[in-house]
Amino acid sequence: MKVLVLYDYPPSPGGLATQGDLLYKGLLELGVDAHAAHFESAQEKEWYYRWFEPDIVIGIGYWGHTPHLILHPQRYGMLAVPWLVADGYIANYQEVLNALPLILVTSNWVKEMYVRDGIDADKIEVLPVGCNTDMFIPYQKNDPKVLAVRESLGISPEQIMILTIGGDAASKGAQEVMQALAIIDQQAPDWKYICKVWPQARTKLQNLADMELAVHLGIEKNVMYTTNTISRNFIPYLIGACDIYAAPSRLEGFGMPQVEAGACGKPVIGIKAMGMLDTLIHNETALLAKVAKEIVVNEVTLGEESGFDSQHKVSFKTPRTVDYRADVQDIAKYLLVLMNDEAIRNKMGEMARKHVVKHFDHRIVAKQFLTIIRNKLGIE
């Protein structure tokens, strides 16, 4: 089987790029004849179509990337199979997607979103995102690289470090975590909350709003936002430096950082919804707060990025849930349990590591991909 993998290549540290790169590397480790190209690079993609003649072109993205991941390969007679995430609503390209023999999605919740928005369920197979469990491993507290991370953040050995990683922190539930920390501040041991966000223009206002909330809650001295550009090589040590990984996300089609935290042997606080229902086990590998609120909309405004003209409005006959909020009291309760009991943290971390290695190692995901392709498309 010859496979061309389309994603943000060479990979940036972002989620979609990592998703594609781990599949690509997993295929190579299994001995599959595979190559990678940037999903928007028309010239390079065409070059691979002509000389490599792939049996399948697998493209990683969301439905709005259909022109790059599906239509471009099809123009050259290639068999395109997208591996898609969801962003709350699938607003376009239903006809193109329904004409495909196979669509891969990252979780059962993402599949539900595509089916809800008009995509044939029989065309959709769930393929989880892989995790490099050789790179994301548990580290000892006295590991020099872990100690260096905590020192650079100004965190003392006795302080509890809580961590959230994301393009922005609010979408990962940081505001709910801060509200929970304010509730338990007087009962909890000494703590610091670190939010690692990416330096990008679109999140500056969100970061300011988050820090204003921390000030309003009176916990600003214990909250730190870091906006440095970092590589994937640094992230295992950043996770290794924390005691608790907290990300009860507002919108999560899979939850890669939560899985990576589990691979590092860290307990996770999440939300009992969306992709985390596939990746985390409540009371075993994580503590999942219940959903307190669903954000529902009657219409959305889309543009050229989604295949529409600018300011195109789509109205729904039935209102759509596009966002979730985790229960703050649940988060507070779970934080207090984990912050006060190292044994529970360690036990949950051990269970999480075993779960990730068994189900989400990137080589296992690559094998699942090959099995789906053989069974659904008959390609060997």
C-alpha positions as CSV (number, residue, x, y, z in Angstrom):
1,M,0.0,0.0,0.0
2,K,1.3,3.4,-1.0
3,V,0.1,6.3,1.2
4,L,0.4,10.1,0.7
5,V,-0.3,11.9,4.0
6,L,-1.5,15.6,3.7
7,Y,-1.1,17.8,6.7
8,D,0.7,20.9,8.0
9,Y,4.1,19.5,6.9
10,P,6.9,20.0,8.0
11,P,4.9,19.9,11.3
12,S,4.3,22.9,13.5
13,P,3.5,22.2,17.2
14,G,-0.2,22.5,16.6
15,G,-2.8,19.7,17.1
16,L,-3.6,18.9,13.4
17,A,0.0,18.9,12.4
18,T,0.9,16.5,15.2
19,Q,-2.1,14.3,14.4
20,G,-0.8,13.9,10.8
21,D,2.8,13.6,11.7
22,L,2.2,10.8,14.1
23,L,0.2,8.8,11.6
24,Y,2.9,9.4,9.0
25,K,5.7,8.2,11.4
26,G,3.6,5.3,12.5
27,L,3.1,4.1,8.9
28,L,6.8,4.4,8.3
29,E,7.6,2.4,11.4
30,L,5.3,-0.3,10.2
31,G,7.2,-0.5,6.9
32,V,4.5,1.2,4.8
33,D,5.6,3.1,1.7
34,A,4.4,6.6,2.7
35,H,5.3,10.2,2.0
36,A,4.1,13.5,3.5
37,A,3.2,16.8,1.9
38,H,1.7,20.1,3.0
39,F,-2.0,20.0,2.5
40,E,-2.1,23.4,0.8
41,S,0.9,22.8,-1.5
42,A,-0.7,22.2,-4.9
43,Q,2.5,21.8,-6.8
44,E,4.1,19.3,-4.4
45,K,0.9,17.3,-4.1
46,E,0.7,17.1,-7.9
47,W,4.4,16.0,-8.0
48,Y,3.6,13.1,-5.6
49,Y,0.5,12.1,-7.6
50,R,2.5,11.9,-10.8
51,W,5.6,9.9,-9.7
52,F,4.6,8.2,-6.5
53,E,1.1,7.2,-7.7
54,P,-0.3,6.6,-4.2
55,D,-3.1,4.1,-3.6
56,I,-4.7,6.5,-1.1
57,V,-4.3,10.2,-0.2
58,I,-5.1,10.7,3.5
59,G,-5.7,14.3,4.5
60,I,-5.8,15.7,8.0
61,G,-8.0,18.7,8.8
62,Y,-11.6,19.9,9.3
63,W,-14.5,20.0,6.8
64,G,-13.4,23.5,5.6
65,H,-10.2,22.0,4.2
66,T,-12.2,19.9,1.7
67,P,-10.8,21.8,-1.4
68,H,-7.2,20.9,-0.3
69,L,-7.8,17.4,1.2
70,I,-10.4,16.0,-1.2
71,L,-11.1,18.0,-4.3
72,H,-7.5,18.5,-5.3
73,P,-6.5,14.8,-5.1
74,Q,-9.7,13.9,-6.9
75,R,-8.9,16.2,-9.8
76,Y,-5.9,14.0,-10.5
77,G,-7.7,10.8,-10.1
78,M,-6.5,10.0,-6.6
79,L,-8.5,8.2,-3.9
80,A,-9.0,10.8,-1.2
81,V,-9.8,9.8,2.4
82,P,-10.1,12.7,4.9
83,W,-9.4,12.3,8.6
84,L,-11.4,15.1,10.1
85,V,-12.1,17.0,13.3
86,A,-15.2,19.1,14.0
87,D,-15.5,22.7,15.1
88,G,-19.1,22.6,16.3
89,Y,-21.0,22.7,13.0
90,I,-20.4,21.2,9.5
91,A,-21.7,24.0,7.3
92,N,-20.6,23.1,3.8
93,Y,-19.4,20.4,1.4
94,Q,-22.0,17.8,2.5
95,E,-22.4,16.7,-1.1
96,V,-18.7,16.2,-1.6
97,L,-18.3,14.3,1.7
98,N,-21.3,12.0,1.1
99,A,-19.8,11.0,-2.3
100,L,-16.7,9.6,-0.6
101,P,-16.3,5.9,0.1
102,L,-14.8,6.6,3.5
103,I,-14.4,9.4,6.0
104,L,-12.3,9.1,9.1
105,V,-13.0,11.1,12.3
106,T,-11.2,11.4,15.6
107,S,-13.9,10.4,18.0
108,N,-17.5,9.1,18.3
109,W,-18.6,12.7,19.2
110,V,-17.1,14.0,16.0
111,K,-19.0,11.3,14.1
112,E,-22.2,12.4,15.8
113,M,-21.6,16.0,14.7
114,Y,-21.1,15.0,11.1
115,V,-24.1,12.7,11.1
116,R,-26.2,15.4,12.7
117,D,-25.2,17.8,10.0
118,G,-26.1,15.6,7.1
119,I,-23.2,13.1,6.5
120,D,-24.0,9.5,5.9
121,A,-23.0,7.5,9.1
122,D,-22.1,4.4,7.0
123,K,-19.3,6.4,5.4
124,I,-17.7,7.3,8.7
125,E,-15.1,5.4,10.8
126,V,-13.6,6.5,14.1
127,L,-9.8,6.6,14.1
128,P,-8.3,8.1,17.3
129,V,-5.3,10.4,17.3
130,G,-2.0,8.7,18.1
131,C,0.4,9.5,20.9
132,N,4.2,9.0,20.8
133,T,4.5,7.0,24.0
134,D,8.3,6.8,23.6
135,M,8.5,10.5,23.9
136,F,5.7,11.2,26.3
137,I,6.7,9.1,29.4
138,P,6.6,9.6,33.2
139,Y,9.6,11.5,34.6
140,Q,10.9,11.5,38.1
141,K,10.4,14.7,40.0
142,N,14.2,15.1,40.4
143,D,14.9,14.8,36.7
144,P,17.1,17.8,35.8
145,K,15.0,18.7,32.8
146,V,11.8,18.6,34.9
147,L,13.4,20.6,37.7
148,A,14.6,23.2,35.2
149,V,11.0,23.7,33.9
150,R,9.7,24.3,37.4
151,E,12.6,26.6,38.2
152,S,12.0,28.6,35.1
153,L,8.4,29.0,36.0
154,G,9.2,30.0,39.6
155,I,7.5,27.0,41.1
156,S,9.0,25.6,44.4
157,P,9.3,21.9,45.0
158,E,6.5,21.9,47.5
159,Q,4.0,23.8,45.4
160,I,1.3,21.9,43.4
161,M,1.5,22.8,39.7
162,I,-1.6,22.7,37.7
163,L,-1.2,22.9,33.9
164,T,-3.4,23.7,30.9
165,I,-2.0,23.7,27.3
166,G,-3.8,25.1,24.3
167,G,-3.8,27.6,21.4
168,D,-5.7,29.7,23.9
169,A,-6.6,28.7,27.5
170,A,-10.3,29.6,27.7
171,S,-11.3,27.1,25.0
172,K,-9.6,24.4,27.2
173,G,-11.7,25.4,30.2
174,A,-9.1,27.6,32.0
175,Q,-11.7,30.1,33.1
176,E,-13.7,27.3,34.8
177,V,-10.5,26.0,36.4
178,M,-9.7,29.5,37.8
179,Q,-13.2,29.8,39.2
180,A,-12.8,26.4,40.9
181,L,-9.4,27.3,42.3
182,A,-10.8,30.5,43.8
183,I,-13.5,28.4,45.5
184,I,-10.9,26.1,47.2
185,D,-8.0,28.5,47.6
186,Q,-8.2,28.6,51.4
187,Q,-8.5,24.8,51.7
188,A,-5.9,23.8,49.2
189,P,-2.2,23.4,49.6
190,D,0.1,26.0,48.0
191,W,-0.5,26.0,44.2
192,K,0.4,27.6,40.9
193,Y,-1.7,27.4,37.8
194,I,0.2,27.6,34.5
195,C,-1.5,28.2,31.2
196,K,0.7,27.5,28.2
197,V,-0.8,29.3,25.2
198,W,0.5,30.0,21.7
199,P,1.7,33.5,20.7
200,Q,-0.8,34.5,18.1
201,A,-2.7,37.7,17.5
202,R,-6.2,36.1,17.8
203,T,-5.6,35.1,21.4
204,K,-4.2,38.3,22.9
205,L,-7.6,39.7,23.8
206,Q,-8.6,36.3,25.2
207,N,-5.5,36.1,27.4
208,L,-6.2,39.6,28.7
209,A,-9.7,38.6,29.6
210,D,-8.5,35.5,31.3
211,M,-6.0,37.4,33.5
212,E,-8.7,40.0,34.3
213,L,-10.8,37.2,35.6
214,A,-7.9,36.0,37.7
215,V,-7.6,39.5,39.2
216,H,-11.3,39.6,39.8
217,L,-11.1,36.3,41.6
218,G,-8.2,37.4,43.7
219,I,-5.9,34.6,42.5
220,E,-3.7,36.5,40.0
221,K,-0.5,35.9,42.0
222,N,-1.0,32.1,41.6
223,V,-1.8,32.2,37.8
224,M,0.8,32.5,35.1
225,Y,0.2,32.7,31.3
226,T,3.2,31.7,29.2
227,T,3.2,32.6,25.5
228,N,6.5,31.4,24.2
229,T,6.9,29.5,21.0
230,I,8.0,26.0,22.0
231,S,8.7,22.7,20.2
232,R,7.2,19.3,20.7
233,N,10.5,18.3,22.3
234,F,9.8,20.6,25.3
235,I,6.2,19.6,25.9
236,P,6.8,16.2,27.7
237,Y,9.0,18.0,30.2
238,L,6.4,20.7,30.7
239,I,3.8,18.1,31.4
240,G,6.3,16.2,33.5
241,A,6.7,19.2,35.7
242,C,3.0,19.5,36.6
243,D,1.1,17.6,39.3
244,I,-2.3,17.8,37.7
245,Y,-3.3,18.4,34.1
246,A,-6.6,20.4,34.0
247,A,-8.5,20.9,30.7
248,P,-12.3,20.6,31.0
249,S,-12.5,21.9,27.4
250,R,-15.4,23.9,26.0
251,L,-15.0,22.2,22.6
252,E,-12.9,19.0,22.1
253,G,-13.1,16.6,19.3
254,F,-10.4,14.3,20.8
255,G,-8.2,16.0,23.4
256,M,-4.6,15.3,22.4
257,P,-2.9,17.1,25.4
258,Q,-5.1,15.2,27.8
259,V,-3.9,11.9,26.3
260,E,-0.3,13.1,26.3
261,A,-0.7,14.0,30.0
262,G,-1.9,10.5,30.7
263,A,1.1,9.1,28.8
264,C,3.3,11.1,31.1
265,G,1.6,9.5,34.1
266,K,-0.4,12.6,35.1
267,P,-4.0,12.7,36.5
268,V,-6.3,14.7,34.2
269,I,-9.4,16.8,35.0
270,G,-11.7,16.9,32.0
271,I,-15.4,17.2,31.1
272,K,-17.9,14.4,30.7
273,A,-18.6,15.2,27.1
274,M,-17.3,15.2,23.5
275,G,-14.0,13.4,22.6
276,M,-13.0,12.9,26.2
277,L,-15.6,10.2,26.6
278,D,-13.4,8.2,24.2
279,T,-10.1,8.9,25.7
280,L,-10.5,9.3,29.5
281,I,-12.1,6.9,32.0
282,H,-13.8,8.7,34.9
283,N,-12.4,7.7,38.4
284,E,-9.7,5.6,36.8
285,T,-7.5,7.7,34.4
286,A,-9.2,11.0,35.0
287,L,-11.9,12.9,36.9
288,L,-14.6,14.3,34.5
289,A,-16.7,17.2,35.6
290,K,-20.3,17.1,34.4
291,V,-21.6,19.5,31.8
292,A,-23.1,22.6,33.5
293,K,-24.2,24.4,30.3
294,E,-24.4,24.0,26.6
295,I,-24.0,27.0,24.4
296,V,-26.7,26.9,21.7
297,V,-27.0,29.1,18.6
298,N,-29.7,29.7,16.0
299,E,-27.4,30.8,13.3
300,V,-23.7,31.2,12.4
301,T,-21.8,33.6,10.1
302,L,-19.2,32.0,7.8
303,G,-16.9,33.2,5.1
304,E,-14.4,32.1,2.4
305,E,-12.5,29.8,4.8
306,S,-15.6,27.6,4.7
307,G,-16.4,27.8,1.0
308,F,-18.9,30.7,1.2
309,D,-18.9,34.3,0.3
310,S,-17.9,36.8,3.0
311,Q,-20.4,37.2,5.9
312,H,-22.6,34.3,4.8
313,K,-25.3,33.5,7.4
314,V,-26.5,30.0,8.0
315,S,-29.8,29.6,10.0
316,F,-30.8,26.4,11.8
317,K,-34.3,25.0,11.9
318,T,-33.2,23.3,15.2
319,P,-30.7,25.2,17.4
320,R,-27.2,23.7,17.5
321,T,-24.9,23.2,20.5
322,V,-21.5,24.6,19.6
323,D,-19.8,24.9,23.0
324,Y,-19.9,23.4,26.5
325,R,-19.1,24.6,30.0
326,A,-17.9,22.2,32.7
327,D,-19.4,22.3,36.2
328,V,-17.2,24.6,38.3
329,Q,-18.2,22.9,41.6
330,D,-17.2,19.5,40.2
331,I,-13.8,20.9,39.1
332,A,-13.3,22.4,42.5
333,K,-14.1,19.1,44.2
334,Y,-11.8,17.1,42.0
335,L,-8.9,19.6,42.2
336,L,-9.1,19.4,46.0
337,V,-9.0,15.6,46.0
338,L,-6.0,15.5,43.7
339,M,-4.1,18.4,45.3
340,N,-4.4,16.9,48.8
341,D,-3.5,13.3,48.0
342,E,-0.3,12.4,46.1
343,A,-1.1,8.7,46.3
344,I,-4.3,9.2,44.3
345,R,-2.4,11.4,41.8
346,N,0.2,8.7,41.3
347,K,-2.4,5.8,41.0
348,M,-4.5,7.7,38.5
349,G,-1.4,8.6,36.6
350,E,-0.2,5.0,36.4
351,M,-3.7,3.9,35.1
352,A,-3.6,6.7,32.6
353,R,-0.2,5.7,31.3
354,K,-1.3,2.0,30.8
355,H,-4.5,3.1,29.0
356,V,-2.7,5.4,26.6
357,V,0.0,2.8,25.7
358,K,-2.7,0.2,25.1
359,H,-5.1,2.3,23.0
360,F,-3.4,5.4,21.6
361,D,0.2,4.6,20.8
362,H,0.9,6.0,17.3
363,R,1.9,2.6,16.0
364,I,-1.4,1.1,17.2
365,V,-3.3,3.9,15.5
366,A,-1.4,3.4,12.3
367,K,-2.3,-0.3,12.4
368,Q,-5.9,0.6,12.9
369,F,-5.8,2.9,9.9
370,L,-4.4,0.1,7.7
371,T,-7.1,-2.3,9.0
372,I,-9.9,0.2,8.2
373,I,-8.5,0.8,4.7
374,R,-8.2,-2.9,4.0
375,N,-11.7,-3.7,5.3
376,K,-13.6,-0.7,3.9
377,L,-11.7,-0.1,0.6
378,G,-10.1,-3.5,-0.1
379,I,-6.6,-1.9,-0.5
380,E,-3.7,-4.1,0.6
